């Protein structure tokens, strides 16, 4: 049986390296498969972080505009909370769901 095995695989260093790679790939707590999965999750979280930072910046500029400009505050109150002046009427158009 030992005659059929190539001499490269009889070397104890090759056996140890192959066993080490198998151990790292499948059995270790920080194996390659888990590292790939964690890398994918990390990239998703970084994309979410960029999205939320952009949203925070957009909302901060909107808030600053609302706090400083009375015309934009009036526009926001009319659009968001349906406020009106005393001499105006508001007509709402609501689309029905199918």
PyMOL commands that set and color helices and strands:
alter all, ss='L'
color gray80, all
select helices_A, chain A and resi 7-10+12-27+32-68+70-81
alter helices_A, ss='H'
color red, helices_A
deselect
rebuild
show_as cartoon
